[in-house]
Amino acid sequence: QDGAGGADAMETLKSLLDRFAASELAGLRANDSGKAEVLLRRFLEQGAEVLCAAAVLAPDAGAVVAEVEARLVGRLLAAAGPEAVALRRRCDGLLAAVRAARTE
């Protein structure tokens, strides 16, 4: 599962995460779990194909999880606050799905 295709998929994912952070996450305020939920859905609508390609093709599946966790999930959960249990479950499910992509 490595090679140029995997490296390209990972770079495309990083680029998507950077663009999404700049355009969507920049305006996220503290304790706004509703907005964080909307942004998670928006990211998945915009980037599902890129995320799936990276999860399956990238040389290191753990690196894909780490990028998504650091650049998206961590920021969403930090902004949503400790009461955002439903968002935490969805984010955990997303990360579990990325981890499992190669075993399906």
Secondary structure as GFF3:
##gff-version 3
##sequence-region A 1 104
A	DSSP	alpha_helix	4	23	.	.	.	ID=ss1
A	DSSP	three_ten_helix	25	27	.	.	.	ID=ss2
A	DSSP	alpha_helix	33	57	.	.	.	ID=ss3
A	DSSP	alpha_helix	61	68	.	.	.	ID=ss4
A	DSSP	pi_helix	69	73	.	.	.	ID=ss5
A	DSSP	alpha_helix	74	80	.	.	.	ID=ss6
A	DSSP	alpha_helix	85	100	.	.	.	ID=ss7
###
